[in-house]
């Protein structure tokens, strides 16, 4: 089954088109809101698109199915990307996206599981998502469910000690239904990760906690999808280090730390949408 999927280039092209549409949503949302986080949202779009449109077992018509796969956006400030994916996947109307960060809107600056259909955990304080993912994965094992748990972390977030406590527990319990995906764009709000607090050798750190490690190009669906679909085959949890570009898809945002948490001005947004094939 896996090999059949690997030989379906047309499906990858469809994922690329969907990701481009989601990037357009992100830019429009931030333009309307006048605030938000473009850099880390755009770097995570391809990973989220692969998860929600190809890999995860979910049903927007039955969002509380106890055996559904779970996704946790531990880097909660990338909420615009998650909202756009959930809307395109059918969890709520696309029209909601225009309400980002407005008073009374369910779509606040960080995801709220009490207000947004499809959000499995409220996030924002960095470093906590993997701990919850460990609990979800362990609970699934104990009740005999085949559900899988995916957690997306920022690379700067991996400087938090709680991440490594969770990693140690997951390795100890051999949670092969758990995947940690590191959005390795090498930038955080204060600059380059390796200057703020060096993470390398990052793969060796995960392996030391008894995880399988896969390194991929986080913008290439032909690498993203097979890596995510390996989950459950190993006898230990899986860490996917996805090498990405902060601000991916918009020339003046790519690899620019200044676009961590700044919304584009109208003329900048129009230029960004043009580069993304939108208007």
C-alpha atoms as one frame of an Amber mdcrd trajectory, in Angstrom:
protein
   0.000   0.000   0.000   2.830   2.378   0.860   4.653   1.660  -2.402   1.490
   2.309  -4.387   1.191   5.727  -2.803   4.834   6.503  -3.476   4.164   6.006
  -7.190   1.372   8.558  -7.384   3.045  11.827  -8.519  -0.303  13.306  -9.519
  -1.423  13.125  -5.918   1.667  15.042  -4.831   0.931  17.768  -7.377  -2.577
  18.049  -5.929  -1.071  18.468  -2.450   1.189  21.222  -3.793  -1.818  23.067
  -5.193  -3.650  22.724  -1.892  -0.645  24.015   0.044  -0.410  27.042  -2.243
  -4.075  27.824  -1.578  -3.511  27.491   2.169  -0.563  29.905   1.988  -2.837
  32.410   0.250  -5.351  32.007   3.101  -2.585  32.676   5.646  -1.582  35.935
   3.975  -5.181  37.144   3.635  -5.922  36.275   7.270  -2.941  38.265   8.519
  -3.770  41.216   6.262  -7.314  41.336   7.667  -6.124  40.934  11.251  -3.183
  43.319  10.989  -1.180  41.028  13.256  -0.013  37.430  13.554   2.871  35.129
  12.669   3.583  34.639   8.956   7.077  33.106   9.089   6.405  29.986  11.131
   2.940  29.547   9.611   4.273  29.454   6.052   7.125  27.092   6.963   4.639
  24.560   8.393   2.035  24.601   5.621   3.329  21.631   3.620   3.589  19.426
   6.704   0.040  20.291   7.780  -1.291  19.781   4.266   0.231  16.299   4.074
  -1.166  15.375   7.480  -4.735  16.571   6.924  -5.161  15.751   3.235  -3.218
  12.507   2.952  -2.014  10.889   6.144  -4.299  11.337   9.146  -7.396   9.230
   9.758  -9.949  11.942  10.530 -13.535  12.691   9.595 -14.840  16.284   9.843
 -18.365  14.801   9.950 -17.425  12.760  13.030 -14.752  14.882  14.752 -15.058
  13.061  18.091 -14.465   9.528  16.792 -12.468   8.004  19.680 -10.141   6.197
  17.266  -9.323   9.255  15.127  -5.728  10.328  14.741  -4.727  13.354  16.808
  -2.692  16.393  15.858  -1.204  18.913  18.291   0.215  22.220  17.074   2.699
  22.708  19.879   4.071  25.854  18.177   0.689  27.492  18.683   1.646  30.836
  17.159   1.450  29.135  13.737  -2.323  28.967  14.248  -3.154  30.693  10.909
  -1.775  27.698   9.021  -3.764  25.245  11.161  -6.971  27.278  10.809  -6.609
  27.447   7.028  -6.036  23.680   6.792  -8.987  22.871   9.070 -11.267  25.156
   7.048 -10.182  23.633   3.733 -10.636  20.152   5.250 -14.221  20.993   6.178
 -14.141  21.394   9.955 -15.667  24.888   9.700 -16.556  27.403   6.945 -13.709
  29.065   5.063 -15.458  32.385   5.717 -14.403  32.119   9.374 -10.818  32.810
   8.352 -11.551  36.509   7.886 -12.300  36.765  11.607  -8.781  35.902  12.784
  -7.916  37.650  16.063 -11.167  39.635  16.222 -12.965  39.991  19.528 -15.498
  37.180  19.877 -14.060  35.133  17.016 -13.252  31.456  17.697 -10.014  31.971
  15.743  -7.736  33.689  18.213  -3.979  34.197  17.966  -3.392  30.747  19.442
  -5.633  27.656  19.031  -8.449  27.115  21.557  -9.798  23.542  21.673 -13.011
  24.772  23.297 -13.893  27.042  20.390 -12.404  25.676  17.179 -13.674  22.396
  15.679 -10.810  20.039  14.956  -8.352  21.536  17.450  -7.271  18.786  19.854
  -5.306  20.922  22.327  -5.120  24.585  23.265  -1.533  25.686  22.718   0.552
  28.807  22.906   2.931  28.349  25.827   5.814  26.600  24.102   7.191  23.246
  25.167   3.963  21.615  26.338   2.535  19.965  23.263   4.740  16.890  23.238
   3.879  16.107  26.860   0.180  16.043  25.993   0.972  13.980  22.919   2.726
  11.407  25.105  -0.379  11.188  27.290  -2.656  10.763  24.277  -0.436   8.104
  22.723  -0.091   6.180  25.985  -3.857   6.321  26.577  -4.467   4.977  23.069
  -2.139   2.055  23.766  -3.851   1.262  27.065  -7.327   1.168  25.540  -6.199
  -0.793  22.474  -6.909   1.954  19.956  -4.963   2.184  16.719  -4.982   5.970
  16.768  -1.765   7.819  16.039  -0.634  11.099  17.572   1.296  13.746  15.615
   2.906  16.731  17.355   4.441  19.651  15.441   7.145  21.542  17.338   9.119
  24.605  16.418  12.868  24.154  16.458  13.330  27.047  18.881  10.747  25.343
  21.055  13.112  22.394  21.419  15.171  24.579  23.759  12.460  23.991  26.397
  13.343  21.388  29.007   9.846  19.935  29.106  10.267  18.752  25.516  13.051
  16.430  26.586  11.200  15.122  29.638   8.386  14.137  27.278  10.864  12.634
  24.811  12.378  10.526  27.586   8.956   9.211  28.649   7.937   8.381  25.073
  11.149   6.447  24.505  10.752   4.612  27.794   7.201   3.476  26.949   8.108
   2.719  23.312   5.225   4.767  21.967   5.436   3.785  18.322   2.092   5.522
  17.723   3.667   8.930  18.475   5.414  11.233  15.991   7.210  14.473  16.836
   7.747  16.673  13.786  10.305  19.441  14.219   9.803  22.426  11.913  13.527
  23.029  11.479  13.581  26.479   9.863  16.581  27.557  12.020  15.048  30.882
  13.059  13.229  31.957  16.206  11.952  35.311  17.415  15.373  36.444  18.680
  17.424  35.249  15.718  19.152  32.082  14.528  18.525  29.058  16.750  22.199
  28.100  16.723  23.144  31.514  18.125  20.313  31.817  20.665  20.750  28.280
  22.076  22.405  25.698  19.833  20.340  22.587  19.080  22.793  20.567  17.018
  23.342  17.668  16.873  19.554  17.571  16.986  19.029  14.126  15.443  21.490
  12.569  17.879  19.575  14.060  20.804  16.321  12.362  19.740  18.115   9.076
  19.118  19.635   9.270  22.596  16.098   9.270  23.979  15.324   6.042  22.069
  13.482   7.558  19.101  13.678   6.665  15.430  14.779   9.735  13.483  14.043
  10.701   9.884  15.345  13.882   8.259  13.436  15.275   5.292  12.923  18.329
   3.123   9.831  19.772   4.785   8.597  21.299   1.534   8.863  18.181  -0.645
   5.723  16.039  -0.488   7.578  13.095  -1.994   9.649  13.064   1.216   7.032
  14.318   3.691   4.283  11.797   2.961   6.364   8.575   3.068   8.033   9.726
   6.303   4.693  10.357   7.999   3.262   7.082   6.745   6.036   5.031   8.370
   4.495   5.653  11.782   3.762   2.478  13.691   6.243   0.310  11.823   9.121
   0.981  14.233   9.075  -0.269  17.832   9.726   3.190  19.196   8.446   6.755
  18.704   9.454   8.646  15.576  10.995  12.108  15.308  10.860  13.733  11.884
  13.246  16.649  11.483  11.695  18.613   8.641  14.140  21.097   7.152  12.056
  24.097   6.145  12.289  27.762   5.171  10.713  30.347   7.420   8.299  32.419
   5.332   8.306  29.789   2.559   6.698  30.930  -0.679   7.035  34.699  -0.258
  10.376  36.029  -1.508  10.752  38.910   0.945   9.715  36.799   3.934  11.900
  33.742   3.317  14.660  33.268   5.910  13.937  36.693   7.419  13.632  36.658
  11.202  11.815  40.003  11.109   8.751  38.188   9.701   8.390  35.976  12.769
   5.453  37.947  14.160   4.642  40.846  11.847   1.650  41.023   9.509   2.203
  42.323   5.972   1.072  45.822   5.129  -1.514  46.016   2.318   1.022  46.534
  -0.463   3.207  43.758   0.931   0.225  41.417   1.213  -0.747  42.084  -2.399
   2.809  41.285  -3.501   2.830  38.108  -1.387  -0.470  36.921  -2.846   0.808
  37.592  -6.345   3.867  35.420  -5.696   1.594  32.679  -4.331  -0.599  32.734
  -7.412  -3.510  34.457  -5.690  -4.976  37.933  -5.585
